[in-house]
Amino acid sequence: MNYPWGSRTAIARLLGLPEPSSAPQAELWMGGHPKAPSRVHLEGAWISLTEAVEHSPASILGPSVANRFKNRLPFLFKVLAAEKPLSIQAHPDAQQARQGFERENTLGIPLDAPHRNFRDDNPKPELLTALSPFWAMCGFRRIPEILNLGNRFAPAGLEKQLWDLQGRPNPSGLRDFFRHLMTLEDSRRNTVIQEAVSAARGADPGDPVSRWISVLSREYPDDIGVLSPVFLNLLQLEPGDGIFLSAGILHAYLEGVGVEVMANSDNVLRGGLTQKHVDLDALMDILEFREYIPAVSRPLPAGDGEMRYDTPAKEFSLSRVDVSLDAPCRFHDRNSVEILLCVDGAGSILGVDEKWKIPFRKGESFFVPASVSGYTIEGEALLYKAFVPDSEV
């Protein structure tokens, strides 16, 4: 996916392609989303993964997953490479996605229309795990922090909004504060932005709020989203750290490379920091207006070289798999559909009793149907594995 915020080096380097790439490469998709399904090598030919699943859903997905997810692979696996900040956004829950998709279908809005909000009927919980140092904004700050930062960076321009929020430090007050901020008329919005940027320039350069206000103002000088570090939590992930985002949590990825797994959806409602369609009313309808404390997720041991990230999602889970020459990883008595991606090194995947063997290297991914009873990974490699959690199978 060649979105403008993408890197010209990260995904090209992962895939062993010339760098810099001719266009920004923002995301690498692995899965069966209708917008861009992967292709799989099957019986000597390359076919759409969606077509393969439709041909034999019980064998590929497993009978229970096929039944529960209507014969569709329930997750989408990605590499995300952000060289510039992404939009401020949130995703709907299952009911909101169904209702929004049906409503826009009834209105006759084409699926590829730029002003379309709901491109499928699925929710989009997601887990991102950092491959490099990774910056993100995630969820509304505690209201005392918002008041403190607001008075540091825009005390004059936001005096009334900050006063109102101080008088109602609750979800209703936070909702009104956000709406007022996002709907400031042009001249006042520009005054607020200029005040915040000026304060950021005079602040400690090591202060992450100042840094990101300055960065965002260079990319989007007229967008009130420049002030988002004031009201959203700033978070830096180190390689291996993860962050899980449920429905309704306002967020924006800012910089870095990561592996991301999510429900099989492309539903994004944006609030700013973008040239794409912004529908503030639709975004307000799905947002969680509450103080949010982001929790960094770290994987726990789950067997032979495998470390698993715990999430509440029913559609997916994610593991980190470390393979060394003297410590292969064995996955036997399995019953989940999986996609594995090699992010470093090389090796081979072997079937039970070594009846088949497939070599792989950095940047390659492979799809393991549920009907494969077991396999072993050999070599010297780091892989990430997306799958449907056992407890939900």
C-alpha positions as CSV (number, residue, x, y, z in Angstrom):
1,M,0.0,0.0,0.0
2,N,1.7,3.2,-1.3
3,Y,0.2,5.7,1.2
4,P,2.0,9.1,1.3
5,W,3.1,8.6,4.9
6,G,5.0,5.4,4.1
7,S,8.8,4.8,4.2
8,R,10.9,4.4,1.0
9,T,13.3,2.1,2.7
10,A,11.8,-0.1,5.5
11,I,9.6,-2.5,3.5
12,A,11.9,-2.5,0.5
13,R,14.7,-3.6,2.8
14,L,12.5,-6.3,4.4
15,L,11.7,-7.7,1.0
16,G,15.2,-7.4,-0.4
17,L,14.2,-4.9,-3.1
18,P,16.1,-1.8,-4.3
19,E,15.9,1.2,-2.0
20,P,14.8,3.8,-1.8
21,S,11.6,2.7,-3.5
22,S,10.1,4.8,-6.3
23,A,7.0,5.5,-4.1
24,P,6.4,5.5,-0.4
25,Q,5.6,2.0,0.8
26,A,3.4,2.3,3.9
27,E,1.9,-1.2,4.5
28,L,2.5,-4.8,3.4
29,W,-0.8,-6.8,3.6
30,M,-1.0,-10.5,4.2
31,G,-4.6,-11.9,4.3
32,G,-7.8,-12.1,2.5
33,H,-9.3,-8.6,2.7
34,P,-11.4,-7.9,-0.5
35,K,-9.5,-4.7,-1.2
36,A,-6.2,-6.5,-1.7
37,P,-6.2,-10.3,-1.0
38,S,-2.8,-12.1,-0.9
39,R,-1.9,-14.7,-3.4
40,V,-0.8,-18.2,-2.4
41,H,1.3,-20.7,-4.3
42,L,-0.9,-23.9,-4.5
43,E,-0.4,-26.9,-6.7
44,G,2.0,-25.1,-9.0
45,A,0.0,-21.9,-9.5
46,W,-0.6,-18.6,-7.8
47,I,-4.2,-18.0,-6.8
48,S,-6.0,-15.5,-4.5
49,L,-6.1,-16.5,-0.9
50,T,-9.7,-15.6,-0.8
51,E,-10.4,-18.0,-3.7
52,A,-8.5,-20.8,-1.9
53,V,-10.5,-20.3,1.3
54,E,-13.8,-20.2,-0.6
55,H,-12.9,-23.5,-2.3
56,S,-12.2,-25.4,1.0
57,P,-13.1,-23.3,4.0
58,A,-13.4,-26.1,6.6
59,S,-10.0,-27.6,5.6
60,I,-8.1,-24.2,5.4
61,L,-9.7,-22.3,8.3
62,G,-10.8,-25.3,10.5
63,P,-14.5,-26.2,10.8
64,S,-15.2,-24.0,13.9
65,V,-13.4,-20.9,12.6
66,A,-15.1,-21.3,9.2
67,N,-18.5,-21.5,10.9
68,R,-17.9,-18.6,13.3
69,F,-16.5,-16.2,10.8
70,K,-18.7,-17.1,7.8
71,N,-16.0,-18.9,5.8
72,R,-13.6,-15.9,5.9
73,L,-10.1,-15.5,7.4
74,P,-10.9,-13.4,10.4
75,F,-7.6,-11.4,10.6
76,L,-5.4,-9.2,8.4
77,F,-1.7,-9.3,9.0
78,K,0.5,-6.2,8.1
79,V,3.9,-4.6,8.2
80,L,3.4,-0.9,8.8
81,A,6.3,1.5,8.0
82,A,5.5,5.1,9.1
83,E,8.0,7.8,7.9
84,K,5.4,10.5,8.6
85,P,2.5,10.7,11.0
86,L,-0.7,8.9,10.2
87,S,-4.2,10.5,10.7
88,I,-5.9,10.8,14.1
89,Q,-8.4,7.9,13.8
90,A,-10.5,5.3,15.6
91,H,-12.3,2.1,14.5
92,P,-15.9,0.9,15.1
93,D,-17.0,-2.1,17.2
94,A,-18.9,-5.0,15.6
95,Q,-22.4,-3.4,15.9
96,Q,-21.3,0.0,14.7
97,A,-19.5,-1.6,11.7
98,R,-22.6,-3.6,10.6
99,Q,-24.9,-0.6,11.0
100,G,-22.6,1.8,9.3
101,F,-21.9,-0.6,6.4
102,E,-25.6,-1.2,5.8
103,R,-26.4,2.5,6.1
104,E,-23.9,3.5,3.5
105,N,-24.9,0.6,1.2
106,T,-28.5,1.8,1.4
107,L,-27.4,5.3,0.5
108,G,-25.7,3.8,-2.6
109,I,-22.2,5.1,-1.7
110,P,-19.7,3.1,-3.7
111,L,-17.2,1.0,-1.7
112,D,-14.3,2.8,-3.2
113,A,-15.8,6.3,-2.8
114,P,-13.4,8.7,-1.0
115,H,-16.1,9.9,1.4
116,R,-17.1,6.3,2.4
117,N,-16.6,5.6,6.1
118,F,-17.4,1.9,6.3
119,R,-15.8,-0.3,3.7
120,D,-16.8,-3.6,5.2
121,D,-19.0,-4.9,8.1
122,N,-16.2,-5.9,10.4
123,P,-14.9,-4.4,13.6
124,K,-11.1,-3.5,13.7
125,P,-9.4,-4.3,17.0
126,E,-5.7,-4.3,16.4
127,L,-2.3,-5.1,17.9
128,L,0.9,-3.4,16.8
129,T,4.3,-4.7,17.8
130,A,7.3,-2.6,17.2
131,L,10.2,-3.7,15.0
132,S,12.0,-0.4,15.5
133,P,11.6,2.4,18.1
134,F,8.0,3.4,17.4
135,W,6.0,6.5,18.5
136,A,2.2,6.6,18.8
137,M,-0.6,8.6,20.3
138,C,-3.2,6.5,22.1
139,G,-6.4,7.4,24.0
140,F,-7.3,10.6,25.8
141,R,-5.0,11.7,28.6
142,R,-6.1,12.1,32.2
143,I,-8.1,15.4,32.3
144,P,-5.6,17.0,34.8
145,E,-2.9,16.4,32.3
146,I,-5.0,17.9,29.4
147,L,-5.6,21.0,31.6
148,N,-1.9,21.3,32.5
149,L,-0.7,20.9,28.9
150,G,-3.4,23.1,27.5
151,N,-2.4,25.9,29.8
152,R,1.2,25.4,28.8
153,F,0.7,25.4,25.0
154,A,-2.5,27.4,24.3
155,P,-3.6,29.3,27.5
156,A,-5.0,32.2,25.5
157,G,-6.6,30.5,22.5
158,L,-8.2,27.7,24.5
159,E,-9.0,29.6,27.7
160,K,-12.8,29.1,27.5
161,Q,-12.5,25.4,26.5
162,L,-10.0,24.7,29.3
163,W,-12.2,26.6,31.8
164,D,-15.2,24.5,30.8
165,L,-13.3,21.2,31.0
166,Q,-12.0,22.2,34.5
167,G,-15.6,22.7,35.6
168,R,-16.8,19.4,34.1
169,P,-13.8,17.0,34.4
170,N,-15.9,14.0,33.2
171,P,-16.7,12.2,29.9
172,S,-19.3,14.7,29.0
173,G,-16.9,17.6,29.5
174,L,-14.2,15.8,27.6
175,R,-16.6,15.2,24.7
176,D,-17.5,18.9,24.5
177,F,-13.9,19.9,24.8
178,F,-12.9,17.7,21.8
179,R,-15.8,18.8,19.7
180,H,-15.2,22.5,20.3
181,L,-11.5,22.1,19.6
182,M,-12.1,20.2,16.3
183,T,-14.7,22.7,15.1
184,L,-12.9,26.0,15.8
185,E,-13.6,28.6,13.1
186,D,-10.6,29.2,10.7
187,S,-9.1,32.4,12.1
188,R,-9.3,31.2,15.8
189,R,-8.0,27.8,14.9
190,N,-4.9,29.3,13.2
191,T,-4.3,31.5,16.2
192,V,-4.4,28.5,18.6
193,I,-2.1,26.5,16.3
194,Q,0.4,29.4,16.2
195,E,0.3,29.9,19.9
196,A,1.0,26.1,20.5
197,V,3.8,26.0,17.9
198,S,5.4,29.1,19.4
199,A,5.3,27.5,22.9
200,A,6.7,24.3,21.6
201,R,9.7,26.1,20.0
202,G,10.5,27.7,23.3
203,A,10.2,24.5,25.3
204,D,12.8,21.9,26.3
205,P,13.7,20.2,23.0
206,G,13.7,16.8,24.8
207,D,10.0,17.2,25.8
208,P,8.1,14.8,23.5
209,V,4.9,16.9,23.5
210,S,6.9,19.9,22.2
211,R,8.7,17.8,19.7
212,W,5.5,16.3,18.2
213,I,3.6,19.5,18.1
214,S,6.5,20.9,16.0
215,V,6.6,17.8,13.8
216,L,2.9,17.8,13.2
217,S,2.8,21.5,12.4
218,R,5.4,21.0,9.7
219,E,3.3,18.3,8.1
220,Y,-0.1,19.8,8.6
221,P,0.3,23.5,9.5
222,D,-3.4,24.4,9.3
223,D,-4.8,21.3,11.1
224,I,-6.0,21.5,14.7
225,G,-4.7,18.0,15.1
226,V,-1.3,19.7,15.7
227,L,-2.6,20.0,19.3
228,S,-3.3,16.2,19.6
229,P,-0.2,15.6,21.8
230,V,-1.9,17.9,24.3
231,F,-5.0,15.7,24.7
232,L,-3.8,12.2,23.6
233,N,-1.2,10.0,25.4
234,L,2.2,9.9,23.8
235,L,3.8,6.5,23.8
236,Q,7.2,5.2,22.7
237,L,7.5,1.5,22.0
238,E,10.8,-0.3,21.9
239,P,11.3,-3.3,19.6
240,G,9.2,-6.2,20.8
241,D,6.8,-3.9,22.7
242,G,3.1,-4.1,21.6
243,I,0.0,-1.9,22.0
244,F,-3.5,-3.3,21.7
245,L,-6.3,-1.0,20.5
246,S,-9.9,-1.8,21.0
247,A,-12.9,-0.1,19.3
248,G,-13.4,3.6,20.0
249,I,-9.9,4.5,21.1
250,L,-8.6,7.6,19.4
251,H,-5.1,7.1,18.2
252,A,-2.4,8.0,15.6
253,Y,0.8,6.2,14.7
254,L,3.6,8.7,14.3
255,E,6.9,7.1,13.4
256,G,8.5,3.7,13.1
257,V,8.2,0.2,11.7
258,G,6.0,-2.5,13.2
259,V,4.1,-5.7,12.7
260,E,0.3,-5.3,13.0
261,V,-2.5,-7.8,13.2
262,M,-6.2,-6.8,13.2
263,A,-9.6,-8.1,12.5
264,N,-10.1,-8.4,8.7
265,S,-11.3,-4.8,8.2
266,D,-10.4,-1.5,6.6
267,N,-12.9,0.6,8.6
268,V,-11.2,3.9,9.6
269,L,-12.9,7.0,10.9
270,R,-10.6,10.0,10.8
271,G,-10.5,13.2,12.8
272,G,-7.5,15.1,11.4
273,L,-3.8,15.1,10.3
274,T,-4.9,13.8,6.8
275,Q,-5.8,14.8,3.3
276,K,-8.4,12.0,3.3
277,H,-12.1,12.3,4.2
278,V,-12.9,13.5,7.7
279,D,-16.4,12.9,9.2
280,L,-16.3,14.4,12.7
281,D,-19.9,13.4,13.5
282,A,-19.3,9.8,12.5
283,L,-16.1,9.7,14.5
284,M,-17.8,11.3,17.6
285,D,-20.5,8.5,17.4
286,I,-17.9,5.8,18.0
287,L,-15.3,7.4,20.3
288,E,-14.8,6.4,23.9
289,F,-14.7,9.7,25.8
290,R,-12.8,8.6,28.9
291,E,-9.4,8.9,30.4
292,Y,-7.2,6.2,29.0
293,I,-4.0,4.7,30.3
294,P,-2.2,2.8,27.5
295,A,-0.7,-0.5,28.5
296,V,2.4,-1.8,26.8
297,S,2.0,-5.5,25.9
298,R,5.0,-7.8,26.2
299,P,4.9,-11.4,25.1
300,L,4.9,-14.4,27.4
301,P,6.5,-17.8,26.9
302,A,4.3,-20.2,25.0
303,G,6.6,-23.1,24.1
304,D,9.5,-23.9,21.8
305,G,11.0,-20.5,21.0
306,E,7.5,-18.9,21.0
307,M,6.5,-15.8,22.9
308,R,2.8,-14.9,22.7
309,Y,1.1,-11.5,23.1
310,D,-2.1,-11.7,25.1
311,T,-5.1,-9.8,23.7
312,P,-8.9,-10.0,24.2
313,A,-9.6,-10.2,20.5
314,K,-11.5,-13.2,19.3
315,E,-10.3,-12.8,15.7
316,F,-6.5,-13.0,16.2
317,S,-3.5,-13.5,18.3
318,L,0.2,-12.9,17.7
319,S,3.4,-14.7,18.6
320,R,7.1,-13.9,18.2
321,V,9.1,-17.0,17.1
322,D,12.9,-17.2,17.6
323,V,14.6,-20.1,15.8
324,S,18.3,-20.9,16.1
325,L,20.4,-23.6,14.5
326,D,20.5,-25.6,17.7
327,A,16.9,-24.9,18.8
328,P,14.2,-25.6,16.1
329,C,10.6,-24.7,16.9
330,R,8.0,-27.5,16.7
331,F,4.3,-26.8,16.4
332,H,2.4,-30.1,16.6
333,D,-1.2,-31.0,17.5
334,R,-2.3,-27.7,16.1
335,N,-5.8,-26.7,14.9
336,S,-5.5,-23.0,13.9
337,V,-5.1,-21.3,10.6
338,E,-1.8,-19.2,10.7
339,I,0.3,-16.8,8.7
340,L,4.0,-16.5,9.5
341,L,6.3,-13.7,8.4
342,C,10.1,-13.9,8.6
343,V,11.5,-10.5,9.6
344,D,15.1,-11.6,10.0
345,G,17.3,-14.5,8.9
346,A,16.3,-17.6,7.0
347,G,15.3,-21.2,7.5
348,S,12.9,-23.9,6.4
349,I,9.5,-25.1,7.5
350,L,9.1,-29.0,7.5
351,G,6.0,-31.1,7.6
352,V,5.4,-34.0,10.1
353,D,7.9,-36.8,9.4
354,E,9.6,-34.3,7.0
355,K,7.3,-35.3,4.1
356,W,7.7,-31.8,2.7
357,K,10.1,-28.9,3.2
358,I,9.8,-25.3,2.2
359,P,12.7,-22.9,2.5
360,F,12.1,-19.2,3.4
361,R,14.2,-16.0,4.0
362,K,13.7,-12.6,5.4
363,G,10.6,-10.9,3.9
364,E,8.8,-14.0,2.9
365,S,5.5,-15.2,4.5
366,F,3.7,-18.5,4.4
367,F,0.2,-19.6,5.1
368,V,-0.5,-22.7,7.2
369,P,-4.0,-24.2,6.9
370,A,-5.7,-25.6,9.9
371,S,-5.6,-29.1,8.3
372,V,-1.8,-29.3,8.7
373,S,-1.4,-31.4,11.8
374,G,2.0,-30.1,12.6
375,Y,5.3,-28.6,11.4
376,T,8.8,-27.7,12.5
377,I,10.8,-24.5,11.8
378,E,14.5,-24.8,11.4
379,G,17.3,-22.3,10.7
380,E,18.4,-19.0,12.2
381,A,15.4,-16.6,12.0
382,L,13.0,-14.3,13.7
383,L,9.3,-14.7,12.7
384,Y,6.0,-13.3,13.7
385,K,2.9,-15.6,13.6
386,A,-0.7,-14.4,13.3
387,F,-3.4,-17.0,14.2
388,V,-6.9,-17.5,15.6
389,P,-6.5,-18.1,19.4
390,D,-7.0,-21.6,20.6
391,S,-9.6,-20.7,23.1
392,E,-11.8,-19.3,20.4
393,V,-11.4,-22.3,18.0
